[in-house]
Amino acid sequence: MPYRPQIKVPATYMRGGTSKGVFFSLTDLPPAAQVAGAARDALLLRVIGSPDPYGKQTDGMGGATSSTSKTVILSKSTQAEHDVDYLFGQVAIDKAFVDWSGNCGNLSAAVGAFAIHAGLVDASRIPENGIAVIRIWQANISKTIIAHVPITHGEVQENGDFELDGVTFPAAEIGVDFIDPADKANEGKEEGGPGMFPTGNLVDEIELPPGMFNNSLEPRKIKATMINAGIPTIFVNAEDIGYRGDELQAAINGDAKALEMFESLRAIGAVKMGLIAHVDEAESRQHTPKIAFVSPASSYTSSSGKQVERSHIDFNVRALSMGKLHHAMMGTAAVAIGTAAVIPGTLVNLAANSGTLMQTGIETDIETDIDADIETGIEADIETDIETDIETDIETGIETDIETDIETDIEADIETDTKAGSQADSVCFGHPSGTLKVGAAAKQVDGQWTVTKVSMSRSARILMEGWVRVPDES
């Protein structure tokens, strides 16, 4: 029986952050795969080597982990004021399934570099030396990402001395800004969307079925913060599910019962977030939402043997991706972490402050009781807590002395008796491979929390370029 020869497709294999993936230009794909559908999914599954019942992806480009079973398709942008459209596909390892429901934050760092290499960015936007600011439209989630790509002699600079925990070798630093990454109420919905917190609460409860936690015959209620920023993510307290929060992969990924519990939390949370209608649907939506557990800062030894000191981090986070504990931290989950950390009352915010409610950007200047006064707009209590000249200023509306103590937008909030939101801030958290610093700016407007930008530094480089070959099964 004659067989067709393999087809070859131009492709580039890249590392971005702590992930790796196969990158394609849309126009290089076979015509049938240039549009969404079964032909595209089938091609990408074969490229990566899925589904693989052995779980190794030996017959493809995948690396048998959620971090290395990824594909990216780029094209010149169809959006105004953007350079490139970026579509991400998370390929399941043991199932014939490509999940298009979310973004990969780590590979986002490689998108700008690939776009320049592939000629998708107008030459006028690339300096001879300096930083190319690449405007990326993330097509999966309809959001803007800005990549700050270093350029030397007109080409992407890949080598450098920036070190990223979870990546063995240093490389050039790429700044990545996730612009307005959270869902907003009314966004893309005729009757109004769920907003950053889909349930409307900073903290909810998820009820685990009997037998799911420590083989208990009783259901167990677990506190959870469910947020949609960067990627839909469910945060729970490590202590509530029997962990310290400093665990490495071996402590979780080899425990089938633990993985079952995490998947139950994820599935129930997905229903509460409105992402699926029934828990059974979670199996076909593995990429989102993410499930993570947080704890106050503690010292631990990372997977590389590096000691992470409590004094160097704000809190610990461990997150699961595609059913397994991630070896470091997903970039999109880091967006959710940074956002939740600066919003008072979330479990992440409480973990960062050892259980104490903190409003970032206010507590650095005024004490907690004055915080509360500003938040509620009660000037009577403020007068008992601030110095006499400030009291007089508030009473008379003079802002001169107040400006030395609180930021401009807080002053405006006092004048108008509106609730002040958090200001730009950064947090450094511990993960299995080390630490990660994330900057976030969040605020509350008309009772709704929003985040304007989340920033982090990653690195990226081309590992291989040429063609990927797959059997012609057309």
Secondary structure as GFF3:
##gff-version 3
##sequence-region A 1 474
A	DSSP	beta_strand	7	16	.	.	.	ID=ss1
A	DSSP	beta_strand	19	25	.	.	.	ID=ss2
A	DSSP	three_ten_helix	26	28	.	.	.	ID=ss3
A	DSSP	three_ten_helix	31	34	.	.	.	ID=ss4
A	DSSP	alpha_helix	38	48	.	.	.	ID=ss5
A	DSSP	three_ten_helix	66	68	.	.	.	ID=ss6
A	DSSP	beta_strand	70	76	.	.	.	ID=ss7
A	DSSP	beta_strand	84	91	.	.	.	ID=ss8
A	DSSP	beta_strand	98	99	.	.	.	ID=ss9
A	DSSP	alpha_helix	105	117	.	.	.	ID=ss10
A	DSSP	three_ten_helix	123	125	.	.	.	ID=ss11
A	DSSP	beta_strand	130	138	.	.	.	ID=ss12
A	DSSP	beta_strand	143	152	.	.	.	ID=ss13
A	DSSP	beta_strand	155	156	.	.	.	ID=ss14
A	DSSP	beta_strand	174	179	.	.	.	ID=ss15
A	DSSP	beta_strand	204	208	.	.	.	ID=ss16
A	DSSP	beta_strand	220	228	.	.	.	ID=ss17
A	DSSP	beta_strand	232	237	.	.	.	ID=ss18
A	DSSP	three_ten_helix	239	241	.	.	.	ID=ss19
A	DSSP	alpha_helix	249	253	.	.	.	ID=ss20
A	DSSP	alpha_helix	256	272	.	.	.	ID=ss21
A	DSSP	three_ten_helix	279	284	.	.	.	ID=ss22
A	DSSP	beta_strand	290	296	.	.	.	ID=ss23
A	DSSP	beta_strand	300	301	.	.	.	ID=ss24
A	DSSP	beta_strand	307	308	.	.	.	ID=ss25
A	DSSP	three_ten_helix	310	312	.	.	.	ID=ss26
A	DSSP	beta_strand	315	321	.	.	.	ID=ss27
A	DSSP	beta_strand	324	325	.	.	.	ID=ss28
A	DSSP	alpha_helix	331	341	.	.	.	ID=ss29
A	DSSP	alpha_helix	347	352	.	.	.	ID=ss30
A	DSSP	alpha_helix	368	376	.	.	.	ID=ss31
A	DSSP	alpha_helix	379	385	.	.	.	ID=ss32
A	DSSP	alpha_helix	388	396	.	.	.	ID=ss33
A	DSSP	three_ten_helix	402	404	.	.	.	ID=ss34
A	DSSP	alpha_helix	408	416	.	.	.	ID=ss35
A	DSSP	beta_strand	425	431	.	.	.	ID=ss36
A	DSSP	beta_strand	434	445	.	.	.	ID=ss37
A	DSSP	beta_strand	448	458	.	.	.	ID=ss38
A	DSSP	beta_strand	460	470	.	.	.	ID=ss39
###
